[in-house]
Amino acid sequence: MELGAHWIHGPSQGNPVFQLAAEFGLLGEKELSAENQQVETGGHVALPSMSRTSSGTSVSLELVTEMASLFHELIDQTREFLNESETPVASVGEFLKKEISQQVANWTEDEDTKKLKLAILNTFFNIECCVSGTHSMDLVALAPFGEYTVLPGLDCTLAGYGPQPCQRCPSCPGRGTRPEKGGRKGRGPERAGGYQGLTNGILDSLPKDTMVFDKPVKTIHWNGSFQEADFPGETFPVLVECEDGTRLPAHHVIVTVPLGFLKEHQDTFFEPPLPDKKAEAIRKLGFGTNNKIFLEFEEPFWEPDCQFIQVVWEDSSPYRTQPSRPRTPGSRSSLDFWSCLLRSSHVLCGFIAGLESEFMETLSDEEVLLSLTQVLRRMTGNPQLPAAKSVRRSRWYSAPYTRGSYSYVAVGSTGDDLDLMAQPLPADGTGTQDSRYSLLGKPHIGHFILPRTGPSCLAGEKLIASLVCGTHRGSSPGPGCELVT
Ligand SMILES: Cc1cc2nc3c(=O)[nH]c(=O)nc-3n(C[C@H](O)[C@H](O)[C@H](O)COP(=O)(O)OP(=O)(O)OC[C@H]3O[C@@H](n4cnc5c(N)ncnc54)[C@H](O)[C@@H]3O)c2cc1C
């Protein structure tokens, strides 16, 4: 069960996650096919298989398609503001609403249909909030929104087939055991599926015991000259102090902790504090919450070919200000976007973003289950619908080392803030080649699209390559490996 990342978005040759997954044998014939890699989705979420209002009325898929086209067209138009020094409004949300209001003026249907169309549009706003990890699209800056790059390829998931050695390093243990190309058939014993297969693959390609787990870092002391008894005669520019008191001296440090953690702890996490510009970028960039709620049913109540179920919240509208704190998890968007998981026939996965999501984390499993069962019963028009037999959900906001799900370029920040985060320190060039280190990585942005100049996963690939190749050749990442994430 994937509580975090689930899909490879834009699975094609330009995507290092796709490349690694392919190397590790985690993709099947269909996912690897040229046809799949060429599909242009534009980054838009697929249309629902079924749409119902929160009171149980079936919504015409024709109407849903019409509203989806309008919404996606407007999202595409946000690209026009790329590199504009001034935009008519500050946020994506304001832009979308302004454009929609012009359209509404031309709608000729009766009032009920107009209200329904606005409610459908509101579901697309909610989905976009899930994609951007924000409470409201009014918080997401308009000009940099077009900087995202959408890679071609039809989103896919990872399966667990192996064994798969690293294909980059000739000395990789197990090289040669890679099953023949061309899909899952005939592959080795099945192992962890999902994204864990990817991290397992990376881990397998590293020498044993290279990775240390469950070792939270308390403070990174940098720009110093540290000497440790275990390394007599050696001086280190960085000392990583862990919560359990362990001290790890280092020549290079790459920090890839989530922006949410940095927002909360940057004052104590770095010693000396980060330069003002980096500190300011951390404060200005947005970081929000998107959670998943899985419901396991005894029997599915949906059709076998159903992929996504859309719940249209009656009387909702993009123009209605959302309460800053909902009273119950079902009050706005708990069920704004449902998908029947592709690999499971009896589990529903709902997405919930923003303050509602953070509020949901404060509730017990029983409360969440009860609330969602009520909504599902209303939505299906079946008051006898059996409750799900179990619930499992993520709590990314409460997680102390995450404090949210992912970042976005908030109103008041720009794409330059992302680049600033990725710049190595010390910035004054005082670090010699051997002591060069990077103190901040680029925060990952959303989960759908890649940021402009240096996508975090693209730069991450550079990092993986440098670490994997460096260590496999029996050396620590040396001057040849620029440590920037
Ligand atoms: C609900 C959800 C759905 C998503 N869906 C997708 C998807 O379908 N496809 C996709 O591509 N992406 C998706 N993403 C985004 C994806 O998960 C992230 O882009 C990716 O995990 C970022 O990797 P990272 O290594 O940069 O950061 P993280 O995965 O956040 O890793 C950072 C690590 O730092 C650790 N850490 C924090 N503080 C400390 C400390 N003080 N000391 C030591 N360690 C610390 C954390 O515990 C964590 O393990 C999703 C994310 C969420 C939350």
The ligand as an ORCA input file, in Angstrom:
! r2SCAN-3c Opt
* xyz 0 1
  C       0.382     11.472     -0.699
  C       1.528     11.615     -1.661
  C       1.421     11.102     -2.930
  C       2.470     11.212     -3.833
  N       2.341     10.641     -5.050
  C       3.371     10.662     -5.915
  C       3.321      9.954     -7.138
  O       2.338      9.286     -7.428
  N       4.396     10.019     -7.975
  C       5.526     10.740     -7.648
  O       6.472     10.771     -8.448
  N       5.616     11.408     -6.484
  C       4.574     11.379     -5.609
  N       4.675     12.009     -4.407
  C       5.870     12.841     -4.149
  C       7.060     11.985     -3.764
  O       6.728     11.198     -2.635
  C       8.205     12.923     -3.429
  O       8.478     13.733     -4.550
  C       9.467     12.169     -3.064
  O       9.237     11.327     -1.954
  C      10.555     13.159     -2.708
  O      11.697     12.454     -2.333
  P      12.774     13.140     -1.387
  O      13.814     12.121     -1.162
  O      13.153     14.462     -1.964
  O      12.019     13.488     -0.030
  P      11.330     12.513      1.007
  O      10.806     11.273      0.336
  O      10.354     13.364      1.763
  O      12.534     12.067      1.935
  C      13.075     12.923      2.892
  C      13.571     12.060      4.027
  O      14.238     12.892      4.987
  C      13.985     12.333      6.247
  N      14.267     13.329      7.299
  C      13.570     14.431      7.633
  N      14.132     15.056      8.663
  C      15.234     14.346      8.988
  C      16.235     14.490      9.986
  N      16.224     15.507     10.847
  N      17.205     13.572     10.060
  C      17.257     12.518      9.193
  N      16.327     12.328      8.221
  C      15.327     13.243      8.124
  C      12.524     11.954      6.185
  O      12.207     11.020      7.204
  C      12.438     11.361      4.795
  O      12.691      9.982      4.810
  C       3.648     11.896     -3.464
  C       3.776     12.409     -2.174
  C       2.727     12.267     -1.286
  C       2.899     12.813      0.103
*
